[in-house]
Amino acid sequence: MSRRPGGELRNGEALPLEGLPALSADLFVAEVEAALKTGARLSALLTLPGRVRGTAPLLAVLSVPESGTLLALRSLPVKRFPSLTPSFPQAHLFEREIFEASGVIPAGHPALAPVRFPPTAEADPAIGTQPFFQVEGGEVHEVAVGPVHAGVIEPGHFRFQCLGEEVLHLGISLGYQHRGVERALREEPPARALHYAETLAGDTTIGHALAHCQAREALAGIQVPARGHALRAAALELERLANHTGDLGAMAGDVGFLPTAAFCGRLRGDFLNMTAQLCGSRFGRGMVRPGGTAFDLDSSGADELRQKLTTALREVAGAVGLLWESGSVRMRFEETGTVSATRARELGLVGVAARACGLARDVRAEFPTGYYRFFQLPVSTSPAGDVFARAFVRWMEIERSGEFLLNLLQSMPAGPVRAEMKEPAAGMLAVSLTEGWRGEICHVLLTGDGNRLTAAKVVDPSFHNWTGLALALRGGQISDFPLCNKSFNLSYCGTDL
Amino acid sequence: MNHPLLERWRQGYRTFPYPQRAPALPARFRGLPRFAAGACPEGCRHCLDACPLGALEAGQRLHPTLDLGRCIFCGDCAAACPSQRLTFSGEYRLAARRRPDLLLDGQPSASCEPLPPPLLKLFGRSLKLRQVSAGGCNACEADANVLNTPGYDLARFGIQFVASPRHADGLLITGPVSQNMRQALLDTWEGTPEPRLVIACGSCAIGGGPYAGHPEVNGGVEPLLKVDLFVPGCPPHPYTLLHGLLALLGRLER
């Protein structure tokens, strides 16, 4: 790649912000576009804190799979910049977020609607009262769902524009789970930061805690011991196994195939209990800590875990195998909720949703950190882009993560699990990516004085993928929505922060 | 060749005989925190300073008071205690009917009282709950939902999560009640016929959890709604929630 006026860094590294040239708005956008044109992806786009509302410097983090590196670009403080969205739709939600949070205007953005509706006194529009995109016509009707849903799930609002049974468009409006996490990472006591990371998306406790700690370690310039890396990878893959198994069960349930739904519901719990064997919490709370992990696993514990894992993997194979051999399941899964590879690329989909469109996107392979730098996992893809592909990618990942874990538990490096943390220098920018079970998690931290952060950006994979769900519904029926929604299984609180 | 019936036979009968038998919890499970008998050294503040959420308060007692309603069971306080006087036990029974019972000098857990007789007559054998996530991170939601799986089989106790507040006897609320969910939560409560119960599930719903003090959240269900059952944990273990529900319905031997 040609030399660009930005900072190149590896995943989990930090650099001084001052080292990045401050570009004009036009040059900044031109550089981002040049990188995107040559195959880079937008992992984060944000504003750094400005002195007055409406003026702030922009920061872009681009992941460049070709070189396995990340590119950071920043601008001078700007009031407006030419919107990237018309040419690169993957920027659309980032730009809406920027406008909402900082007042900086992405000029030419086609739909600058709010994202999270922060509940301030002057909040306008208040959540739920904004105008929605509407299709007009005598036969067209609109169906509104949420924020409270029928199941035991998080809240969000959906608007279906329908012509008869056909869904012409699905509008998704979130923000109901907004808890002010990014603000709090800057303003609340630093001791809470890790607990925000662990509860950013509770089903991704390990993924987010790992991304956060990796960034902290980069800022402090410390090395995590090899055994700590191994245990972190074990916890991350257990989290993937639990959630993928649960999702396959839930998708089976949504097409009325109850055997797999029941078996997988129970088996998901078995994986969660394995995480609890590691750290006492089924969701991995307390496992990942800055510098390494809070818990070790002795050899008898590793043997016990291997045995439990072997049994659970065999039982998952039996439970999930039923899906592929049942005609009624295949009929409902295949050609439902299709997203093309082109659309997936344009929207910047990540994780399972992207791999189910045939895109080999996986942080563990493209930008590996820790244990994944030494032990590779093959990337699982399936080309069809439909519910079936999203189910099948999950199944392949269960097999591969299972095998990876069985090997890992047999050959854990010796030594300590945690290194002593140090206070980071001020003005350092760290970028950290992890492959959570949903996909790419990106944390960007910028240090101030005395262990404080002046900027914190969290990008959950869901943030990239919600529009993929909306497009999957086009041309389908409302009755396909639960199944499509489950096949993406995106996080509301991870998006709403 | 896989066949659903053959696979059913292979998977076996998996419902755990709770409450006849106590559940097996992992050795590292962090349940009810306990202070050792006797007094803490005077002036010692290690646990108070280690708690990221201020759940511990120094008082006139032999040891600090720990508020289970604000505790996220991270274990930092126990790790910081220089004399190992504070430990997390394997006791999973944490639910309480009254907020003060969650202060560690009170009597949380096994003593959770059932509903008064008229309500017990109504709900004791059939309780339908509408779950509302109001800023919850999906951990409480997931471990409430898991009660529907064969291992716990919630329905055998006559307890069910239902799709509409109109069908519900009460709400099971998770999350710190984000301001953006406040109205939707109140609307759902209004839509639930009386008499109705309110269950605050998880540290966030009880006292805001890690989000306590944020202007973006209400800091828990109270004082918006009166709470009938508090279930501590971050998230509560499924057995902690199940124990709380069964105790509320007078279904456990006391």
Boltz contact constraints between the chains, C-beta under 6 A:
constraints:
  - contact:
      token1: [A, 117]
      token2: [B, 180]
      max_distance: 6.0
  - contact:
      token1: [A, 119]
      token2: [B, 179]
      max_distance: 6.0
  - contact:
      token1: [A, 119]
      token2: [B, 180]
      max_distance: 6.0
  - contact:
      token1: [A, 127]
      token2: [B, 180]
      max_distance: 6.0
  - contact:
      token1: [A, 147]
      token2: [B, 184]
      max_distance: 6.0
  - contact:
      token1: [A, 148]
      token2: [B, 132]
      max_distance: 6.0
  - contact:
      token1: [A, 148]
      token2: [B, 184]
      max_distance: 6.0
  - contact:
      token1: [A, 148]
      token2: [B, 188]
      max_distance: 6.0
  - contact:
      token1: [A, 150]
      token2: [B, 163]
      max_distance: 6.0
  - contact:
      token1: [A, 152]
      token2: [B, 131]
      max_distance: 6.0
  - contact:
      token1: [A, 152]
      token2: [B, 141]
      max_distance: 6.0
  - contact:
      token1: [A, 152]
      token2: [B, 144]
      max_distance: 6.0
  - contact:
      token1: [A, 152]
      token2: [B, 145]
      max_distance: 6.0
  - contact:
      token1: [A, 152]
      token2: [B, 161]
      max_distance: 6.0
  - contact:
      token1: [A, 154]
      token2: [B, 133]
      max_distance: 6.0
  - contact:
      token1: [A, 154]
      token2: [B, 138]
      max_distance: 6.0
  - contact:
      token1: [A, 155]
      token2: [B, 133]
      max_distance: 6.0
  - contact:
      token1: [A, 155]
      token2: [B, 181]
      max_distance: 6.0
  - contact:
      token1: [A, 175]
      token2: [B, 180]
      max_distance: 6.0
  - contact:
      token1: [A, 176]
      token2: [B, 180]
      max_distance: 6.0
  - contact:
      token1: [A, 176]
      token2: [B, 181]
      max_distance: 6.0
  - contact:
      token1: [A, 177]
      token2: [B, 135]
      max_distance: 6.0
  - contact:
      token1: [A, 177]
      token2: [B, 178]
      max_distance: 6.0
  - contact:
      token1: [A, 178]
      token2: [B, 178]
      max_distance: 6.0
  - contact:
      token1: [A, 178]
      token2: [B, 180]
      max_distance: 6.0
  - contact:
      token1: [A, 178]
      token2: [B, 216]
      max_distance: 6.0
  - contact:
      token1: [A, 179]
      token2: [B, 135]
      max_distance: 6.0
  - contact:
      token1: [A, 179]
      token2: [B, 178]
      max_distance: 6.0
  - contact:
      token1: [A, 179]
      token2: [B, 211]
      max_distance: 6.0
  - contact:
      token1: [A, 179]
      token2: [B, 216]
      max_distance: 6.0
  - contact:
      token1: [A, 179]
      token2: [B, 217]
      max_distance: 6.0
  - contact:
      token1: [A, 180]
      token2: [B, 214]
      max_distance: 6.0
  - contact:
      token1: [A, 180]
      token2: [B, 216]
      max_distance: 6.0
  - contact:
      token1: [A, 191]
      token2: [B, 52]
      max_distance: 6.0
  - contact:
      token1: [A, 192]
      token2: [B, 52]
      max_distance: 6.0
  - contact:
      token1: [A, 192]
      token2: [B, 210]
      max_distance: 6.0
  - contact:
      token1: [A, 195]
      token2: [B, 52]
      max_distance: 6.0
  - contact:
      token1: [A, 195]
      token2: [B, 210]
      max_distance: 6.0
  - contact:
      token1: [A, 196]
      token2: [B, 210]
      max_distance: 6.0
  - contact:
      token1: [A, 199]
      token2: [B, 137]
      max_distance: 6.0
  - contact:
      token1: [A, 199]
      token2: [B, 210]
      max_distance: 6.0
  - contact:
      token1: [A, 202]
      token2: [B, 137]
      max_distance: 6.0
  - contact:
      token1: [A, 202]
      token2: [B, 138]
      max_distance: 6.0
  - contact:
      token1: [A, 202]
      token2: [B, 139]
      max_distance: 6.0
  - contact:
      token1: [A, 203]
      token2: [B, 138]
      max_distance: 6.0
  - contact:
      token1: [A, 203]
      token2: [B, 142]
      max_distance: 6.0
  - contact:
      token1: [A, 259]
      token2: [B, 4]
      max_distance: 6.0
  - contact:
      token1: [A, 262]
      token2: [B, 150]
      max_distance: 6.0
  - contact:
      token1: [A, 263]
      token2: [B, 11]
      max_distance: 6.0
  - contact:
      token1: [A, 265]
      token2: [B, 149]
      max_distance: 6.0
  - contact:
      token1: [A, 266]
      token2: [B, 14]
      max_distance: 6.0
  - contact:
      token1: [A, 266]
      token2: [B, 149]
      max_distance: 6.0
  - contact:
      token1: [A, 266]
      token2: [B, 150]
      max_distance: 6.0
  - contact:
      token1: [A, 266]
      token2: [B, 151]
      max_distance: 6.0
  - contact:
      token1: [A, 269]
      token2: [B, 146]
      max_distance: 6.0
  - contact:
      token1: [A, 269]
      token2: [B, 151]
      max_distance: 6.0
  - contact:
      token1: [A, 276]
      token2: [B, 26]
      max_distance: 6.0
  - contact:
      token1: [A, 277]
      token2: [B, 26]
      max_distance: 6.0
  - contact:
      token1: [A, 280]
      token2: [B, 28]
      max_distance: 6.0
  - contact:
      token1: [A, 280]
      token2: [B, 29]
      max_distance: 6.0
  - contact:
      token1: [A, 280]
      token2: [B, 30]
      max_distance: 6.0
  - contact:
      token1: [A, 283]
      token2: [B, 139]
      max_distance: 6.0
  - contact:
      token1: [A, 286]
      token2: [B, 74]
      max_distance: 6.0
  - contact:
      token1: [A, 286]
      token2: [B, 75]
      max_distance: 6.0
  - contact:
      token1: [A, 318]
      token2: [B, 7]
      max_distance: 6.0
  - contact:
      token1: [A, 318]
      token2: [B, 10]
      max_distance: 6.0
  - contact:
      token1: [A, 321]
      token2: [B, 2]
      max_distance: 6.0
  - contact:
      token1: [A, 322]
      token2: [B, 2]
      max_distance: 6.0
  - contact:
      token1: [A, 322]
      token2: [B, 4]
      max_distance: 6.0
  - contact:
      token1: [A, 322]
      token2: [B, 7]
      max_distance: 6.0
  - contact:
      token1: [A, 325]
      token2: [B, 2]
      max_distance: 6.0
  - contact:
      token1: [A, 493]
      token2: [B, 137]
      max_distance: 6.0
